[in-house]
Amino acid sequence: MRALSLHRLRALLKKELRQMLRDPRMKAVIFVTPIFQLMIFGYAVNTDIRNTATYVVDLDKSAASRELIEVFAATGYFDVVGHSDRSTDLDRALDNGDAVVGIEIPAGFTSDVARGTATVQVLVDGTNSNTGTVAQGYAVQIVRRYATSYMQRTGMLPPGGVDLRTRAWYNPELESQVYNVPGVIGVLVMLMGLLLTSLAVVRERELGTLDQLMVSPLSTTELILGKTIPVMLVGLIQITLISAVAILWFKIPMRGSVLVLLPAALLYILAGIALGLIISTISKTQQEAFMVMFMVLFPLVLLSGFMFPVDSMAEFFRWLSLLNPIRHVVEIVRAIFLKGEGLAGLWHQYVALAAIATGALIVAMVRLRRSTD
């Protein structure tokens, strides 16, 4: 077995960096595309609802019912697009897609509010379950607050009789952007890591330079290091750029320490590189490697907790997600950014990332040796 030579490794690193950065299009892919994708994710992936089309049927036609409608409109969550005094119009508006939310205020609403037994019907278009659930929750809170306020103003509810105060920690306004953007960091870095490394070995094979590398004095370890170190440097630069945009542009709070984030970033990038090398060694062409990369990436994203809570998944997939590096880094990044968590509270995720990175790297080295024999 050939000993590791820093001279040979340095020469290979120069070659890899020069090959990676000499193409202006590749520079754009590495440094511009992640920022562009972060902007898209930050603004487009948003579960908050604003100006939701709302149709109102007011059968009471009283000052109290008009006040309730004004309260709904004033919140900014609901945009009243139509009024009627017939329930069939509300059904038609929902059926035709003219409204997402329907509010029906029954006759006798004012007297019912005075007795504390008022009922308001809220109909929600469930074709978009997320929007429907959020809108339904907002509507319930608005009606409850209005009823309490009305009874206090009319003297029917003793002051202090009901005092419900809620507060959300770490994300007081419950903005989905604050929750989503830190998770995007892990997804984008994995995407770039897989993209750069999954094509690495197969590109050398297609160009015929892999045979030249294997008959050179380079050992397999040096070849692996030569392929991983440049991508790791690029990955660190990407994390720095994306984090800077998240903090400075999207105003995502950074309550934790960069020193806590750095080891997680290194382990995560190494895991992504190792997965990319495995894909590269089992693929015969760049096109095949590209297709396999996306076949691997999509399940990783879906099982990461970035889009859907892990706790809501079936038990089998919850266990399977433990092998997913994106899950662990998303938990780490969100905890560091939003909670200011330290190593003591995240050591489980760090151990999992280290185990995944080590295991994937061993498999990649074994596969590379077999593919070059």
FITOR-214819 format. One line per 10 residues: their letters; for each residue x, y, z of C-alpha. Coordinates in nm, 4 decimals. Layout:
residues N
A> X Y Z | ... .
***
This chain:
residues 373
MRALSLHRLR> 0.0000 0.0000 0.0000 | 0.1446 0.3358 -0.1057 | 0.2124 0.5901 0.1698 | 0.0282 0.9215 0.1657 | 0.2341 1.1854 -0.0120 | 0.1561 1.5516 0.0532 | 0.3400 1.6479 -0.2651 | 0.1207 1.4248 -0.4839 | -0.1921 1.5300 -0.2930 | -0.1095 1.8987 -0.3405 .
ALLKKELRQM> -0.0654 1.8495 -0.7136 | -0.3997 1.6665 -0.7372 | -0.5757 1.9385 -0.5386 | -0.4437 2.2050 -0.7763 | -0.5681 2.0019 -1.0706 | -0.9148 1.9493 -0.9171 | -0.9590 2.3148 -0.8199 | -0.8422 2.4342 -1.1599 | -1.0752 2.1910 -1.3362 | -1.3682 2.2922 -1.1127 .
LRDPRMKAVI> -1.3272 2.6690 -1.1425 | -1.1931 2.7246 -1.4942 | -1.5431 2.7086 -1.6462 | -1.7361 3.0358 -1.5852 | -2.0641 2.8432 -1.5937 | -1.9443 2.6148 -1.3150 | -1.8508 2.9188 -1.1066 | -2.2060 3.0456 -1.1481 | -2.3474 2.7057 -1.0494 | -2.1298 2.6931 -0.7371 .
FVTPIFQLMI> -2.1572 3.0483 -0.6059 | -2.4621 3.2151 -0.7662 | -2.7158 2.9341 -0.7959 | -2.7359 2.8610 -0.4184 | -2.8142 3.2259 -0.3438 | -3.0770 3.2327 -0.6183 | -3.2338 2.9119 -0.4859 | -3.2327 3.0487 -0.1308 | -3.4247 3.3538 -0.2516 | -3.6820 3.1313 -0.4214 .
FGYAVNTDIR> -3.7224 2.9058 -0.1192 | -3.7280 3.1988 0.1211 | -4.0078 3.3817 -0.0575 | -4.1992 3.1002 -0.2301 | -4.2023 2.8311 0.0403 | -4.4313 3.0161 0.2767 | -4.7078 2.8582 0.4826 | -4.8327 3.1897 0.6196 | -5.1636 3.3048 0.4750 | -5.2356 3.6610 0.3719 .
NTATYVVDLD> -5.5336 3.8157 0.1935 | -5.7187 3.4852 0.1679 | -6.0235 3.5243 -0.0560 | -6.3241 3.5196 0.1781 | -6.6979 3.5219 0.1025 | -6.9378 3.6434 0.3715 | -7.3054 3.5621 0.4204 | -7.4556 3.7937 0.6836 | -7.8041 3.6771 0.7856 | -7.8118 3.8960 1.0963 .
KSAASRELIE> -7.7389 4.2317 0.9280 | -7.6687 4.3984 1.2589 | -7.4011 4.6313 1.3921 | -7.2417 4.3363 1.5733 | -7.2224 4.1211 1.2585 | -7.0785 4.4090 1.0537 | -6.8206 4.4704 1.3243 | -6.7171 4.1048 1.3156 | -6.6716 4.1212 0.9373 | -6.4585 4.4340 0.9770 .
VFAATGYFDV> -6.2439 4.2551 1.2364 | -6.1823 3.9710 0.9917 | -6.0804 4.2129 0.7158 | -5.8592 4.4237 0.9458 | -5.6353 4.1314 1.0395 | -5.4873 4.1096 0.6886 | -5.5408 3.7337 0.6827 | -5.8769 3.7535 0.5062 | -5.9787 3.9559 0.2013 | -6.3580 3.9835 0.1750 .
VGHSDRSTDL> -6.4340 3.9366 -0.1957 | -6.8125 3.9130 -0.1756 | -7.1200 3.9555 0.0429 | -7.4607 3.7928 0.0281 | -7.7633 3.7069 0.2369 | -7.8090 3.3631 0.0781 | -7.6201 3.0463 0.1767 | -7.6360 2.9139 -0.1794 | -7.4154 3.2029 -0.2956 | -7.1506 3.0972 -0.0469 .
DRALDNGDAV> -7.1620 2.7386 -0.1733 | -7.1295 2.8616 -0.5303 | -6.8309 3.0831 -0.4448 | -6.6436 2.7903 -0.2882 | -6.7366 2.5530 -0.5708 | -6.6160 2.7950 -0.8405 | -6.2925 2.8736 -0.6595 | -6.3876 3.2395 -0.6137 | -6.3258 3.2070 -0.2407 | -6.1123 2.9880 -0.0160 .
VGIEIPAGFT> -6.2938 3.0702 0.3075 | -6.6657 3.1226 0.3639 | -6.8139 3.2876 0.6736 | -7.1848 3.2613 0.7532 | -7.3243 3.4731 1.0384 | -7.6648 3.3375 1.1424 | -7.9739 3.5403 1.2207 | -7.9958 3.6306 1.5887 | -7.6166 3.6613 1.6149 | -7.6355 3.9760 1.8313 .
SDVARGTATV> -7.8626 3.8232 2.0942 | -7.6583 3.5017 2.0926 | -7.3404 3.6974 2.1575 | -7.5085 3.8688 2.4488 | -7.5936 3.5276 2.5970 | -7.2461 3.3955 2.5258 | -7.3751 3.1254 2.2909 | -7.3046 3.2804 1.9497 | -7.2191 3.0473 1.6625 | -7.0458 3.1451 1.3389 .
QVLVDGTNSN> -7.0013 2.8953 1.0575 | -6.6648 2.8956 0.8808 | -6.6321 2.6900 0.5616 | -6.2864 2.6242 0.4222 | -6.1767 2.4923 0.0826 | -5.9822 2.1806 0.1817 | -5.8165 2.1196 -0.1560 | -5.5149 2.2969 -0.0054 | -5.5081 2.1387 0.3376 | -5.2323 2.3639 0.4756 .
TGTVAQGYAV> -5.4059 2.6894 0.3806 | -5.7370 2.5514 0.4998 | -5.6016 2.4440 0.8380 | -5.4213 2.7729 0.9017 | -5.7181 2.9829 0.7888 | -5.9528 2.7789 1.0053 | -5.7300 2.8329 1.3075 | -5.7130 3.2080 1.2469 | -6.0903 3.2298 1.2075 | -6.1542 3.0482 1.5354 .
QIVRRYATSY> -5.9164 3.2807 1.7231 | -6.0710 3.5924 1.5690 | -6.4262 3.4898 1.6615 | -6.3263 3.4034 2.0184 | -6.1416 3.7307 2.0693 | -6.4292 3.9261 1.9212 | -6.6829 3.7558 2.1491 | -6.4698 3.8233 2.4561 | -6.4162 4.1864 2.3559 | -6.7875 4.2376 2.2863 .
MQRTGMLPPG> -6.8941 4.0963 2.6207 | -6.6373 4.3042 2.8081 | -6.7513 4.6228 2.6314 | -7.1162 4.5513 2.7115 | -7.0394 4.4588 3.0715 | -7.1573 4.0998 3.0364 | -6.8185 3.9479 3.1096 | -6.6503 4.0417 3.4358 | -6.3113 4.2101 3.3806 | -6.0435 3.9477 3.4219 .
GVDLRTRAWY> -6.2967 3.6673 3.3983 | -6.1149 3.5192 3.0982 | -5.7465 3.6046 3.0582 | -5.5856 3.3810 2.7973 | -5.2355 3.4906 2.6970 | -5.0253 3.2989 2.4496 | -4.6684 3.3479 2.3347 | -4.4528 3.1547 2.0883 | -4.0905 3.1115 2.1855 | -3.8014 3.1457 1.9388 .
NPELESQVYN> -4.0352 3.2624 1.6584 | -4.2790 3.5060 1.8257 | -4.4645 3.5967 1.5065 | -4.4808 3.2316 1.3920 | -4.3407 3.3341 1.0527 | -4.2830 3.0346 0.8276 | -3.9895 3.2155 0.6651 | -3.7985 3.2144 0.9939 | -3.8629 2.8402 1.0196 | -3.7974 2.7488 0.6562 .
VPGVIGVLVM> -3.4852 2.9474 0.5624 | -3.2470 2.7774 0.8116 | -3.3636 2.4398 0.6798 | -3.2979 2.5506 0.3221 | -2.9289 2.5881 0.4087 | -2.8937 2.2138 0.4621 | -3.0897 2.1229 0.1478 | -2.8877 2.3522 -0.0803 | -2.5498 2.2424 0.0525 | -2.6448 1.8771 0.0044 .
LMGLLLTSLA> -2.7621 1.9525 -0.3494 | -2.4317 2.1183 -0.4404 | -2.2259 1.8500 -0.2676 | -2.4005 1.5698 -0.4548 | -2.3853 1.7597 -0.7823 | -2.0121 1.8287 -0.7660 | -1.9019 1.4866 -0.6440 | -2.1482 1.2524 -0.8171 | -2.0030 1.3623 -1.1503 | -1.6406 1.3582 -1.0350 .
VVRERELGTL> -1.5252 1.0006 -1.0938 | -1.7622 0.9268 -1.3815 | -1.6405 1.2383 -1.5643 | -1.2815 1.1176 -1.5310 | -1.3900 0.7797 -1.6644 | -1.5693 0.9293 -1.9660 | -1.2751 1.1541 -2.0526 | -1.0275 0.8689 -2.0136 | -0.8305 1.0497 -1.7437 | -0.9292 0.8054 -1.4695 .
DQLMVSPLST> -0.7006 0.5383 -1.6169 | -0.4190 0.7924 -1.6251 | -0.4773 0.8751 -1.2582 | -0.4777 0.5076 -1.1607 | -0.1467 0.4305 -1.3330 | 0.0055 0.7379 -1.1687 | 0.1762 0.7131 -0.8271 | -0.1484 0.8330 -0.6627 | -0.2962 0.6008 -0.4018 | -0.6710 0.5473 -0.3577 .
TELILGKTIP> -0.6619 0.7506 -0.0367 | -0.4933 1.0399 -0.2154 | -0.7467 1.0199 -0.4955 | -1.0357 1.0293 -0.2454 | -0.8820 1.3264 -0.0623 | -0.8175 1.5015 -0.3908 | -1.1845 1.4680 -0.4816 | -1.3243 1.5617 -0.1382 | -1.1105 1.8492 -0.0100 | -1.1918 2.0947 -0.2950 .
VMLVGLIQIT> -1.5637 2.0231 -0.2651 | -1.5425 2.0627 0.1127 | -1.3829 2.4059 0.0690 | -1.6545 2.5036 -0.1788 | -1.9205 2.3736 0.0616 | -1.7863 2.5860 0.3468 | -1.7887 2.8934 0.1228 | -2.1480 2.8147 0.0226 | -2.2612 2.7755 0.3834 | -2.0975 3.1081 0.4681 .
LISAVAILWF> -2.2651 3.2861 0.1755 | -2.6074 3.1311 0.2326 | -2.5962 3.1971 0.6077 | -2.4940 3.5590 0.5448 | -2.7902 3.6079 0.3089 | -3.0250 3.4412 0.5592 | -2.9093 3.6717 0.8396 | -2.8639 3.9990 0.6500 | -3.1411 3.9757 0.3887 | -3.4114 3.7613 0.5493 .
KIPMRGSVLV> -3.3282 3.8857 0.9022 | -3.3177 3.5327 1.0415 | -3.1896 3.5564 1.4006 | -2.8544 3.3913 1.4715 | -2.8775 3.3241 1.8441 | -2.6116 3.0525 1.8589 | -2.2399 3.0359 1.7936 | -2.0692 2.9919 1.4594 | -1.8155 2.7710 1.6362 | -2.0956 2.5263 1.7181 .
LLPAALLYIL> -2.2177 2.5305 1.3594 | -1.8744 2.4751 1.2009 | -1.8133 2.1110 1.3058 | -2.1668 2.0192 1.2014 | -2.1061 2.1835 0.8632 | -1.7816 1.9892 0.8124 | -1.9407 1.6550 0.9023 | -2.2447 1.7274 0.6880 | -2.0426 1.8302 0.3836 | -1.8273 1.5186 0.4238 .
AGIALGLIIS> -2.1407 1.3006 0.4354 | -2.2757 1.4654 0.1197 | -1.9437 1.4240 -0.0592 | -1.9256 1.0564 0.0355 | -2.2792 0.9948 -0.0927 | -2.1881 1.1736 -0.4149 | -1.8767 0.9581 -0.4583 | -2.0828 0.6422 -0.4075 | -2.3205 0.7583 -0.6825 | -2.0231 0.8400 -0.9033 .
TISKTQQEAF> -1.8683 0.4972 -0.8632 | -2.1899 0.3077 -0.9484 | -2.2713 0.5195 -1.2546 | -2.1245 0.4641 -1.5990 | -2.2105 0.8016 -1.7536 | -2.2620 1.1566 -1.6275 | -2.6246 1.1425 -1.7363 | -2.6814 0.8299 -1.5291 | -2.5051 0.9877 -1.2295 | -2.7214 1.2984 -1.2617 .
MVMFMVLFPL> -3.0421 1.0927 -1.2648 | -2.9339 0.8798 -0.9679 | -2.8419 1.1948 -0.7774 | -3.1953 1.3323 -0.8016 | -3.3435 0.9912 -0.7214 | -3.1428 1.0024 -0.3978 | -3.1910 1.3726 -0.3208 | -3.5716 1.3852 -0.3296 | -3.6278 1.1093 -0.0696 | -3.3596 1.2675 0.1490 .
VLLSGFMFPV> -3.5418 1.6022 0.1409 | -3.8847 1.4454 0.2015 | -3.7564 1.2445 0.5005 | -3.5567 1.5314 0.6505 | -3.8279 1.7189 0.8369 | -3.7625 2.0245 0.6219 | -4.1057 2.0153 0.4579 | -4.3032 1.7767 0.6809 | -4.2556 1.7048 1.0541 | -4.0735 1.3785 1.1164 .
DSMAEFFRWL> -4.3052 1.3007 1.4076 | -4.6043 1.2883 1.1723 | -4.4456 1.0210 0.9491 | -4.5125 0.6485 0.9745 | -4.2936 0.4700 1.2280 | -4.0858 0.2934 0.9615 | -3.9963 0.6211 0.7927 | -3.9183 0.7872 1.1260 | -3.6554 0.5198 1.1885 | -3.5343 0.5382 0.8297 .
SLLNPIRHVV> -3.4879 0.9156 0.8575 | -3.2201 0.8566 1.1221 | -2.9905 0.7560 0.8334 | -3.0599 1.0854 0.6587 | -2.7878 1.3495 0.7079 | -3.0236 1.6306 0.6009 | -3.2555 1.5533 0.8942 | -2.9764 1.5936 1.1473 | -2.8285 1.9092 0.9972 | -3.1726 2.0738 0.9659 .
EIVRAIFLKG> -3.2310 2.0083 1.3366 | -2.8853 2.1455 1.4188 | -2.9143 2.4581 1.2056 | -3.2628 2.5470 1.3318 | -3.1587 2.4912 1.6936 | -2.8443 2.7052 1.6581 | -3.0113 2.9861 1.4625 | -3.3415 3.0105 1.6485 | -3.2721 2.8698 1.9958 | -2.9030 2.9431 2.0432 .
EGLAGLWHQY> -2.8452 2.5765 2.1293 | -2.4936 2.4554 2.2143 | -2.3024 2.1320 2.1702 | -2.4456 1.9857 2.4905 | -2.7975 1.9852 2.3513 | -2.7060 1.8678 2.0019 | -2.4513 1.5937 2.0596 | -2.6935 1.3222 1.9418 | -2.7162 1.4870 1.5995 | -2.3400 1.5356 1.5823 .
VALAAIATGA> -2.2749 1.1694 1.6607 | -2.5302 1.0650 1.3973 | -2.3700 1.2922 1.1354 | -2.0222 1.1589 1.2193 | -2.1439 0.7979 1.1909 | -2.3202 0.8620 0.8580 | -2.0192 1.0475 0.7140 | -1.7741 0.7786 0.8251 | -1.9862 0.4918 0.6980 | -2.0546 0.6568 0.3632 .
LIVAMVRLRR> -1.6879 0.7446 0.3170 | -1.5807 0.3842 0.3837 | -1.8340 0.2577 0.1296 | -1.7128 0.5178 -0.1216 | -1.3483 0.4099 -0.0801 | -1.4375 0.0424 -0.1202 | -1.6476 0.1192 -0.4276 | -1.3729 0.3329 -0.5793 | -1.1145 0.0585 -0.5333 | -1.3456 -0.1935 -0.6976 .
STD> -1.4314 0.0387 -0.9878 | -1.0660 0.1029 -1.0613 | -0.9445 -0.2567 -1.0310 .
***
